[in-house]
Amino acid sequence: MFYPKLALTNIKKNGKTYIPYLLTCVLTVMMFYVMNAISRNTGLDQMEGAEALKAILTWTVVITGIFSAVFLFYTNSFLVKQRKKEFGLYQVLGMDKGNLAKMMTWETMITSAMSLCVGLILGILLGKLMFLILLKILHFEVPMKFAVEPKALAATVILFLAIFFVTLLFNLLQVQTANPVELLHGGHQGEKEPKTKWFLALVGAVTLGIGYYIAQTTESPIAAIGKFFIAVILVIIGTYCLFTAGSIAILKGLKKNKKFYYQSRHFTSVSGMIYRMKQNAVGLANICIMSTVVLVLISVTVSLYAGMEDAMETRFPTDFSVISYDTSPENIEKENQIVEEESKKAGVQIENRSNYRSGVFTATYQEKENRFLLEKGVGSAYENEGFRSLELIPLSDYNKMKQKNETLEENQALVYAPDDEWNSDTIQIEEFSFHVKKVIKEEILPNDEIGNIVKSILLVVPDEQTIIEMKKLYGYEGADRLSYGDHFDLVGDEKAKEAAMAAMKQRITEETAESSSEYKSEYREAFYMLYGGLLFLGIFVGALFLMATVLIIYYKQISEGYDDRNRYQIMQKVGMSKKEVRRSIKSQILMVFFLPLMVAILHVAFAFKTVTKLLAVLNLTNVHLFFLCTVGTVLVFAVFYAGVFWITSKEYYRIVQ
C-alpha cells in the first residue's frame, strides 16, 4: 500500500494545482454524461419537429467530448510542469523511474476514479434538473421520461478512461526521457530572451486585417455563412501571431522607454514577462479566443431565443399562405371557396389579403452593365453578392391586388426594389429589355423569408405571356404556367383561428391540385425546438469554455507565481519593500490580464455585422435586439472576468509572499 498512500499524499500536498484539476475533471464528466443522456432520451420522439433539436444535441455531445479531451490534456501539462522538480527530487533521493511510474499510475487511477464517480453521480442527480430546464426553454408540456441512460454511462466511462490513459502516457514519457537534473530545473526551462519576430508579427497583422475586412464587407447573408468561418480562422491565426510576436515587440519598446521602464513597479514585471513571453503569449491568446467564443455564442443564442416572435413575424408575415402551381381558374376558385367557407364556419374575419400570379427567377446582377443574368438553378450564384431574386407579376394581378388602375405599354415595367436604390430608366434581363415607367416606393407584397436572405426585386410587366416566354427560353420548371400565391391574416378567437387554418390546410391539400399551404402557429413548436435547442447549446458550450478560460487564467497565475517567487524574494533582499512588490505584481497582472478581454471585445465588434447577416438566415432581423444582447453579455462577462482577476491576483501574491 506504499504507492497508493504516496499518491494520495502527493495529491493532498499539491492541492493548489490538483484540486482545480479534479474539479474540472468532475465537471466535464458530469456535463458530458448529462448531454449524452439528454440526446438519447426517448422523450424526444414525442416531440414534433424534434429532428433539429436532436441534431443540435448530438453536435453538443461531440463538441463536449472533443473539448474534454483537448482541455484535460492541456491542463494536465500545467500539473506536469509544476511537479517536474518534485519528480527530480524523488529520483535524487533514491527512486528509480520504475518506482516513479508506479506512483504516477496510482495518482492517475485515484484521479480517474474520483472524477468518474463524483462526476457521474452529479450527472445523474442533476440530469433531471437539466431536463426540466430544457423543457422550460422549449415550452414543451409533455414531460420527457427521466431515466439513467446505460449507453450514456458507458460512453462517458470509455471516453474519460481513454483521456486519463493518454495523459498518463504523456506524463510517463516526460519523466522517462529526462534525467533528474533536467527535472529539477524543469520549471525554469525556456526562459531565454526571445527575439522580436517581425515576420510573424506582420503575418498576424495581415491575417487579422483580412479577417476583419471580410467581416465588414460581406453583405449577402448566404455568402456570410462560408466567409464567416474563413474570417474566424484568419482571426485566430492573427491573434496567436500578434500575441506571440507583437507582445514581445511592445514589451521591448516599453523596455527602451527609460521613463517608464526604470520604475520599481514596471521594470521587474516588464523584464520578467519578456523572458517568459513565448509561453505567456500562447496562454493569453487561448484566453482571448475562448472569451470571444463565449461572448459570441451566448449573445447569439440569447438574442435568437429572445427575438423568437420577431423571427416568426419575419418568416411568416401573414397568418396563412398558399402557393399553387396550377393557376387554372377552376383551381384558384376552389382555393378561394375553401378559405371563405372555413373562415365563416370558424367565425373569423379575413384581413390584409394579397393574391396574385407570378413567375420567380434567380439572377446575378451585373452593376456595371446594369443587367441581370438568369440562373437555371440556385447554384454557386446564391453566395454571390450580386445574387437577386426576381419576381415578375402581370399588370392585371397587380391592379386587382392593390386596387390600382396602372397602364403599361409593351416593354414597359413598374419596378419595386426594396433592397436597392434603382435610378436607371431601363432594366435588362438577358435580352429582355424593359423601360422603367415608375419605381414603386410603397410595399407591394408581404416580405417572405427569402427577402431576409437575399436581395429581391419585383417587376410588374404588361402581361403573363412575357413571363411565360422568359421561363421557356431559360428552361425553368413549369415554363408554360405561373404560380399563384394567396396570403392573408385572420382576426378572431385564437382557438377558432387555429381550427380554421388547420381545416383550410387539410382541404387545400386534398381538394386542390399542386398546392401547398402553411400557417404561422403550425411552426411555433418547431421554432421553439430549434431556437430553444440553440439557447441550450449556447449556455452549455459557453459554460464549458468559460470554465476553461477560468482554469487557464488560474493555472497561468499559479505557474507564474511560482516562477516569480524567487525573483521577488531577491528583489526584497536588495531593498524592495513589500508595498513595492505588491505594486509591481499589480502592474504585471493588469498589463497582461485585461489585454485578452480587450482584444476579445474588439473581435466581437468586428464580427457584429457578419453575425447579423447569419442571424438573418435564421429569420432574426432585429439588429437592435442583438446589439443589446451583445452589450449585456459583454458587461456580465467583464464583471465575471474582473472577479476572476481579483481572486487569482490574491493567490499569486500569496505564492510570491
C-alpha positions in Angstrom: 0.0 0.0 0.0 3.0 2.3 -0.1 2.4 3.6 -3.6 -1.3 4.4 -3.1 -0.6 6.2 0.2 2.2 8.1 -1.5 -0.1 9.0 -4.4 -2.8 10.3 -2.0 -0.2 12.3 -0.1 1.1 13.9 -3.3 -2.4 14.9 -4.4 -3.1 16.5 -1.0 0.3 18.3 -0.9 -0.2 19.7 -4.4 -3.8 20.8 -3.6 -3.4 24.3 -5.2 -2.9 22.7 -8.6 -4.7 19.3 -8.2 -8.0 20.5 -6.7 -8.8 22.8 -9.6 -7.8 20.0 -12.0 -10.0 17.4 -10.2 -12.9 19.9 -10.1 -12.5 20.4 -13.8 -12.5 16.6 -14.4 -15.6 16.2 -12.3 -17.5 19.0 -14.2 -16.5 17.7 -17.6 -17.6 14.2 -16.8 -20.9 15.5 -15.4 -21.5 17.7 -18.4 -20.7 15.0 -21.0 -22.9 12.5 -19.3 -25.9 14.9 -18.9 -25.7 16.0 -22.6 -25.3 12.4 -23.8 -28.2 11.2 -21.7 -30.5 14.0 -22.9 -29.5 13.3 -26.6 -30.5 9.6 -26.0 -33.8 10.4 -24.2 -36.8 8.6 -25.7 -39.0 11.5 -24.8 -37.5 13.4 -27.8 -39.5 11.1 -30.0 -42.8 12.5 -28.6 -42.0 16.0 -30.0 -43.0 17.0 -33.4 -40.1 18.5 -35.4 -37.5 17.3 -32.9 -35.0 16.5 -35.7 -33.3 19.9 -35.4 -33.1 19.5 -31.6 -31.6 16.0 -31.9 -29.0 17.3 -34.4 -28.1 20.1 -32.0 -27.8 17.8 -29.0 -25.7 15.3 -31.0 -23.3 18.1 -32.1 -23.1 19.3 -28.5 -22.1 15.8 -27.3 -19.4 15.7 -30.0 -18.1 19.2 -29.1 -18.1 18.4 -25.4 -16.2 15.1 -26.0 -13.5 16.8 -28.1 -13.3 19.7 -25.7 -12.9 17.4 -22.7 -10.1 15.5 -24.4 -8.1 18.6 -25.5 -8.7 20.7 -22.4 -7.9 18.0 -19.8 -4.7 17.1 -21.7 -3.9 20.9 -21.8 -4.4 21.4 -18.1 -2.5 18.2 -17.3 0.5 19.8 -18.9 0.4 22.5 -16.2 0.5 19.8 -13.5 3.5 18.1 -15.0 5.4 21.4 -15.3 4.8 22.3 -11.7 5.8 18.8 -10.4 8.9 18.3 -12.5 11.1 19.5 -9.6 9.3 17.1 -7.3 9.9 14.1 -9.6 13.6 15.0 -9.9 13.9 15.2 -6.2 12.3 11.8 -5.8 15.0 10.4 -8.1 17.8 12.1 -6.3 16.5 10.6 -3.0 16.7 7.1 -4.5 13.6 6.4 -6.5 14.2 4.9 -10.0 12.0 5.6 -13.0 10.0 2.4 -12.4 9.1 3.5 -8.9 8.0 6.9 -10.2 5.9 5.2 -12.9 4.0 3.2 -10.3 3.4 6.2 -8.2 2.2 8.3 -11.1 0.0 5.4 -12.3 -1.7 5.2 -8.8 -2.2 9.0 -8.9 -3.9 8.7 -12.3 -6.1 5.8 -11.1 -7.2 7.8 -8.0 -7.9 10.9 -10.1 -9.8 8.8 -12.6 -11.9 7.0 -10.0 -12.7 10.2 -8.1 -13.6 12.1 -11.3 -15.8 9.4 -12.8 -17.6 8.5 -9.6 -18.3 12.0 -8.4 -19.0 13.3 -12.0 -21.4 10.5 -12.9 -23.3 10.8 -9.5 -23.7 14.6 -10.0 -24.7 14.0 -13.7 -27.4 11.5 -12.7 -28.6 13.8 -9.8 -28.6 17.0 -11.9 -29.8 15.3 -15.0 -33.4 15.8 -14.0 -32.8 19.5 -13.4 -31.2 19.9 -16.8 -34.2 18.1 -18.4 -36.6 20.5 -16.7 -34.5 23.5 -17.8 -34.6 22.2 -21.4 -38.4 21.6 -21.3 -38.9 25.1 -19.9 -36.8 26.6 -22.7 -38.7 24.5 -25.3 -42.2 25.3 -23.9 -42.9 21.6 -24.1 -45.7 20.4 -21.9 -45.4 16.6 -22.3 -42.6 15.6 -19.8 -39.7 13.6 -21.2 -39.1 10.3 -19.4 -36.3 10.7 -16.9 -34.0 7.6 -16.5 -30.4 6.7 -16.1 -29.1 6.0 -19.6 -26.8 2.9 -19.6 -25.4 3.8 -23.0 -24.5 7.3 -21.9 -22.8 5.9 -18.8 -20.8 3.5 -20.9 -19.8 6.2 -23.4 -18.7 8.6 -20.6 -16.6 5.9 -18.8 -14.9 4.8 -22.0 -14.1 8.3 -23.2 -12.7 9.6 -19.9 -10.7 6.4 -19.2 -9.1 6.9 -22.6 -8.3 10.5 -21.9 -6.8 9.7 -18.5 -4.8 6.8 -20.1 -3.3 9.1 -22.7 -2.4 11.8 -20.2 -0.7 9.1 -18.1 1.4 8.0 -21.1 2.3 11.6 -21.7 3.3 12.1 -18.0 5.4 8.9 -18.0 7.1 10.0 -21.2 8.0 13.3 -19.7 9.7 11.6 -16.7 11.3 8.7 -18.6 13.0 10.8 -21.2 14.5 13.3 -18.7 17.3 13.0 -16.2 17.0 14.1 -12.6 18.9 17.4 -13.2 16.6 18.3 -16.1 13.6 17.6 -13.9 14.9 19.7 -11.0 15.2 22.6 -13.4 12.1 21.7 -15.5 10.1 24.6 -14.3 12.7 27.1 -15.4 13.2 25.9 -19.0 12.6 28.2 -21.9 13.5 31.5 -20.3 15.9 32.8 -22.9 15.0 36.2 -24.0 13.1 35.8 -27.3 13.9 37.8 -30.4 11.4 40.1 -31.9 9.9 38.2 -34.8 8.9 40.9 -37.2 7.8 38.5 -39.9 5.4 36.7 -37.6 4.1 40.0 -36.3 3.5 41.0 -39.9 1.7 37.8 -40.7 -0.5 38.3 -37.6 -1.4 41.9 -38.6 -2.2 40.9 -42.2 -4.3 37.8 -41.4 -6.2 39.8 -38.7 -6.7 42.7 -41.1 -8.0 40.3 -43.8 -10.4 38.6 -41.3 -11.7 42.0 -40.2 -12.1 43.1 -43.8 -14.1 40.0 -44.8 -16.4 40.5 -41.8 -17.0 44.2 -42.7 -17.5 43.8 -46.4 -19.8 40.7 -46.5 -23.3 41.8 -47.5 -25.1 38.6 -48.5 -26.3 36.5 -45.6 -25.7 33.3 -47.6 -22.2 34.4 -48.5 -21.7 35.2 -44.8 -22.0 31.5 -43.9 -18.9 30.5 -45.8 -16.9 33.7 -45.4 -17.5 33.8 -41.6 -15.6 30.6 -41.0 -12.8 31.8 -43.2 -12.7 35.1 -41.3 -12.7 33.1 -38.0 -9.7 31.0 -39.0 -7.8 34.1 -40.1 -8.6 36.0 -36.9 -7.5 33.0 -34.8 -4.2 32.8 -36.7 -3.7 36.6 -36.4 -4.5 36.5 -32.7 -1.9 33.9 -31.9 0.8 35.6 -34.1 0.2 39.0 -32.6 0.1 37.8 -29.1 3.3 35.8 -29.6 5.3 38.3 -31.7 3.5 41.6 -31.3 3.6 41.4 -27.5 7.3 40.9 -27.4 7.8 43.9 -29.7 5.6 46.0 -27.4 7.4 44.9 -24.3 10.8 45.6 -25.8 9.5 49.0 -26.8 8.5 49.6 -23.2 11.9 48.5 -22.1 13.5 51.1 -24.3 11.3 53.8 -22.8 13.6 54.8 -19.8 10.9 56.9 -18.1 8.5 54.0 -18.0 10.9 51.1 -17.6 13.1 52.4 -14.7 10.4 52.4 -12.1 10.3 49.7 -9.4 6.7 48.7 -10.3 7.5 48.4 -14.0 11.0 47.1 -14.6 10.6 43.8 -12.7 7.3 43.0 -14.4 8.3 44.0 -17.9 11.7 42.2 -17.8 10.0 39.1 -16.3 7.3 39.0 -19.0 9.8 39.4 -21.8 11.7 36.2 -20.7 8.5 34.1 -20.5 6.5 35.8 -23.3 6.5 32.8 -25.7 4.7 30.6 -23.2 2.7 33.5 -21.7 1.5 34.7 -25.1 0.0 31.3 -26.1 -1.9 31.3 -22.8 -3.2 34.8 -23.3 -4.2 34.0 -26.9 -6.1 31.0 -25.7 -7.9 33.2 -23.1 -8.7 35.7 -25.8 -10.1 33.1 -28.3 -12.2 31.3 -25.6 -13.6 34.7 -24.4 -14.6 35.6 -27.9 -16.3 32.2 -28.4 -18.2 32.7 -25.1 -19.3 36.2 -26.0 -20.5 35.4 -29.5 -22.2 32.1 -28.6 -24.1 33.5 -25.6 -25.2 36.8 -27.3 -26.3 35.0 -30.5 -28.3 32.2 -28.8 -29.9 34.6 -26.2 -30.9 37.1 -28.9 -32.4 34.2 -31.1 -34.5 33.0 -28.2 -35.5 36.5 -27.0 -36.3 37.5 -30.6 -38.3 34.4 -31.5 -41.6 36.2 -32.0 -39.8 38.7 -34.3 -38.3 35.8 -36.2 -41.8 34.2 -36.5 -43.1 37.5 -37.9 -40.3 37.7 -40.4 -40.6 34.1 -41.5 -44.5 34.3 -41.6 -45.5 37.9 -42.4 -49.1 36.7 -42.7 -51.1 34.1 -40.7 -51.8 31.8 -43.7 -50.1 31.3 -47.0 -51.0 29.2 -50.1 -48.8 28.6 -53.1 -50.4 26.8 -56.1 -48.7 25.8 -59.4 -52.0 25.1 -61.1 -53.3 28.6 -62.0 -56.4 27.4 -63.8 -59.5 29.5 -63.0 -61.1 26.3 -61.5 -58.3 25.6 -59.1 -58.0 29.2 -58.0 -61.7 29.4 -57.5 -61.7 26.2 -55.4 -58.9 27.5 -53.2 -60.9 30.8 -52.6 -64.0 28.8 -51.8 -62.3 26.7 -49.2 -60.8 29.8 -47.5 -64.1 31.6 -47.4 -66.1 28.6 -46.2 -63.7 27.7 -43.3 -63.3 31.3 -42.1 -67.1 31.7 -41.9 -67.5 28.3 -40.2 -65.0 29.3 -37.5 -66.4 32.8 -37.1 -63.2 34.6 -38.0 -62.5 37.5 -40.4 -60.0 37.7 -43.3 -57.7 40.7 -43.4 -54.7 42.0 -45.4 -55.3 39.6 -48.2 -52.9 39.5 -51.2 -53.4 37.0 -54.0 -51.7 37.2 -57.3 -50.0 35.1 -60.1 -46.2 35.5 -60.6 -43.0 34.0 -62.0 -39.9 33.8 -59.8 -36.4 33.8 -61.3 -32.9 33.7 -59.8 -30.4 36.0 -61.3 -27.0 37.7 -60.9 -27.0 41.5 -61.1 -24.1 43.0 -63.1 -24.0 46.5 -61.8 -21.6 48.0 -64.4 -23.7 46.7 -67.3 -27.0 47.3 -65.4 -28.0 43.8 -66.5 -29.4 40.6 -64.9 -28.1 37.2 -65.9 -30.7 34.4 -65.2 -29.7 31.2 -63.5 -31.5 27.9 -64.2 -30.9 26.9 -60.6 -29.6 28.4 -57.4 -26.0 27.1 -57.9 -23.0 29.0 -56.8 -24.6 32.3 -57.6 -26.6 32.1 -54.4 -23.5 33.1 -52.4 -22.6 35.9 -54.8 -23.0 39.5 -53.6 -24.8 40.3 -56.8 -27.4 37.5 -56.4 -31.0 38.6 -56.7 -34.4 37.0 -56.5 -36.6 38.4 -59.4 -40.4 38.1 -59.2 -42.5 39.2 -62.2 -46.2 39.9 -61.8 -48.7 40.6 -64.6 -50.2 44.1 -64.6 -53.8 42.8 -64.2 -52.9 40.9 -61.0 -51.1 44.0 -59.6 -54.0 46.3 -60.3 -56.5 43.9 -58.8 -54.4 43.3 -55.7 -53.6 46.9 -55.0 -56.8 48.4 -56.4 -54.9 50.5 -58.9 -55.5 51.5 -62.5 -52.0 51.5 -63.9 -51.3 51.0 -67.6 -48.2 49.7 -69.3 -47.2 49.7 -73.0 -45.2 46.8 -74.5 -41.7 46.5 -72.9 -42.6 48.8 -70.1 -42.5 47.8 -66.4 -43.0 49.0 -62.8 -40.1 48.3 -60.5 -40.1 47.6 -56.8 -36.6 47.3 -55.4 -36.7 47.5 -51.5 -33.0 46.4 -51.2 -31.6 48.6 -54.0 -31.7 52.3 -55.0 -33.0 51.9 -58.5 -32.1 55.0 -60.6 -31.9 53.6 -64.1 -34.6 54.2 -66.8 -34.2 50.6 -68.1 -33.9 47.1 -66.7 -32.2 44.4 -68.7 -32.9 40.7 -68.0 -30.8 38.8 -70.5 -32.1 40.0 -73.9 -35.4 41.2 -72.4 -35.3 44.9 -72.0 -37.9 47.0 -70.1 -38.3 50.7 -69.8 -39.0 51.6 -66.2 -42.2 53.6 -66.2 -42.2 54.1 -62.4 -40.3 52.9 -59.3 -42.8 51.8 -56.7 -42.0 53.0 -53.2 -44.8 51.5 -51.1 -44.6 47.8 -50.1 -46.3 45.6 -52.7 -46.2 42.2 -51.1 -45.7 40.9 -47.5 -42.0 40.1 -47.0 -41.3 36.4 -47.3 -38.4 34.6 -45.8 -36.1 34.8 -48.9 -36.2 38.6 -48.7 -34.2 38.4 -45.5 -31.5 36.1 -47.0 -31.0 37.6 -50.5 -31.9 40.9 -52.1 -35.1 40.8 -54.2 -36.6 42.9 -57.0 -40.2 42.8 -58.2 -41.3 43.8 -61.7 -44.9 44.5 -62.9 -44.9 43.6 -66.6 -47.7 44.1 -69.2 -49.0 40.6 -69.4 -48.4 37.0 -68.3 -47.1 35.9 -71.7 -43.9 37.9 -71.2 -43.2 35.9 -68.0 -44.0 32.5 -69.7 -41.7 33.3 -72.7 -38.9 34.2 -70.3 -39.4 30.9 -68.4 -39.5 28.8 -71.6 -36.4 30.5 -73.0 -34.2 29.7 -70.0 -35.6 26.2 -69.2 -37.4 27.0 -65.9 -39.6 24.2 -64.5 -43.3 24.6 -65.3 -42.4 27.1 -68.0 -45.9 27.1 -69.5 -47.6 28.4 -66.4 -47.2 30.9 -63.5 -47.6 30.2 -59.8 -50.4 31.6 -57.7 -50.0 32.9 -54.1 -52.6 33.8 -51.6 -51.6 35.4 -48.3 -53.8 36.7 -45.5 -54.4 37.3 -41.8 -57.3 36.1 -39.7 -59.0 38.1 -36.9 -60.9 36.5 -34.1 -60.6 34.0 -31.3 -57.2 32.3 -31.2 -58.6 28.8 -31.0 -61.1 29.5 -33.7 -58.3 30.8 -35.9 -56.2 27.7 -35.3 -59.1 25.4 -36.1 -59.9 27.4 -39.3 -56.3 27.3 -40.6 -55.9 23.6 -39.8 -59.1 22.9 -41.8 -58.0 25.1 -44.7 -54.7 23.4 -45.0 -56.2 19.9 -44.9 -58.9 20.8 -47.5 -56.5 22.7 -49.8 -54.1 19.7 -49.8 -56.9 17.2 -50.5 -59.2 19.2 -52.9 -56.9 21.4 -55.0 -54.2 20.5 -57.5 -50.4 21.1 -56.9 -51.0 23.4 -53.9 -49.1 23.7 -50.6 -50.1 25.8 -47.6 -48.6 26.8 -44.3 -49.6 28.8 -41.3 -47.7 30.5 -38.5 -48.9 28.7 -35.4 -48.2 25.3 -37.0 -44.5 26.0 -36.9 -44.3 27.7 -33.5 -43.3 24.4 -31.8 -40.7 23.8 -34.4 -39.2 27.3 -33.8 -39.1 26.6 -30.0 -37.3 23.3 -30.8 -34.7 25.0 -33.0 -34.1 28.2 -31.1 -34.6 26.7 -27.6 -32.1 24.0 -28.6 -29.6 26.6 -29.8 -30.0 28.5 -26.5 -29.4 25.3 -24.5 -26.4 24.6 -26.7 -25.1 28.2 -26.2 -25.4 28.1 -22.4 -23.9 24.6 -22.2 -20.9 25.1 -24.5 -20.5 28.7 -23.2 -20.2 27.3 -19.7 -17.6 24.8 -20.9 -15.5 27.5 -22.5 -16.0 29.8 -19.5 -14.7 27.0 -17.2 -11.7 26.5 -19.5 -11.0 30.3 -19.5 -11.1 30.5 -15.7 -8.9 27.5 -15.3 -6.3 28.7 -17.8 -6.2 32.0 -16.0 -5.8 30.3 -12.7 -3.0 28.0 -13.8 -1.3 30.8 -15.6 -1.3 32.9 -12.4 -0.2 29.9 -10.2 2.5 28.9 -12.6 3.9 32.4 -12.9 3.6 32.9 -9.1 6.0 30.0 -8.5 8.3 31.2 -11.3 8.4 34.8 -9.9 8.7 33.9 -6.2 12.5 33.6 -6.1 12.9 36.7 -8.2 10.7 38.8 -5.9 12.4 37.4 -2.8 15.8 38.5 -4.2 14.4 42.0 -5.0 13.1 42.3 -1.4 16.6 41.3 -0.1 18.2 44.0 -2.1 15.8 46.7 -0.8 12.4 46.5 -2.5 9.6 46.8 0.1 6.5 44.6 0.3 4.4 47.6 -0.9 6.6 47.9 -4.0 6.4 44.2 -4.6 2.6 44.4 -4.5 2.6 47.4 -6.9 4.9 45.5 -9.2 2.6 42.5 -9.1 -0.4 44.6 -9.8 1.3 46.3 -12.7 2.3 43.0 -14.3 -1.1 41.4 -13.9 -3.0 44.5 -15.1 -0.7 44.8 -18.1 -1.5 41.3 -19.4 -4.7 40.2 -17.7 -7.1 42.5 -19.4 -5.4 42.5 -22.8 -7.2 39.3 -23.9 -10.6 40.7 -22.8 -10.0 43.9 -24.7 -8.9 42.0 -27.9 -11.9 39.7 -27.5 -14.3 42.6 -27.3 -12.6 44.1 -30.5 -13.1 40.7 -32.3 -16.8 40.7 -31.3 -17.2 44.3 -32.5 -15.8 43.5 -35.9 -17.8 40.3 -36.2 -21.0 42.0 -35.3 -22.0 42.9 -38.9 -21.4 39.4 -40.2 -23.2 37.7 -37.3 -26.2 39.9 -38.0 -26.2 38.5 -41.6 -26.0 35.0 -40.2 -28.9 35.7 -37.9 -31.0 36.9 -40.9 -30.7 33.3 -42.3 -32.4 32.2 -39.1 -35.1 34.9 -39.7 -33.9 37.3 -36.9 -33.6 40.7 -38.4 -33.9 42.7 -35.2 -30.3 44.2 -35.1 -31.2 46.4 -32.1 -32.1 43.3 -30.0 -28.9 41.6 -31.0 -26.9 44.7 -30.1 -28.5 44.9 -26.7 -27.9 41.2 -26.0 -24.2 41.5 -27.1 -23.6 44.6 -24.9 -25.3 42.8 -22.0 -23.2 39.7 -22.5 -20.0 41.7 -22.7 -20.8 43.6 -19.5 -21.7 40.5 -17.5 -18.6 38.7 -18.8 -16.4 41.7 -18.0 -17.7 41.7 -14.4 -17.1 37.9 -14.1 -13.6 38.3 -15.6 -12.8 41.1 -13.1 -13.9 38.8 -10.3 -11.5 36.1 -11.5 -8.7 38.7 -11.8 -9.3 39.7 -8.1 -9.2 36.1 -6.9 -6.2 34.9 -8.9 -4.2 38.0 -8.2 -4.6 37.4 -4.4 -3.4 33.8 -4.9 -0.5 35.0 -7.0 0.6 37.4 -4.2 0.3 34.7 -1.6 2.6 32.5 -3.5 5.2 35.3 -4.1 5.0 36.1 -0.4 
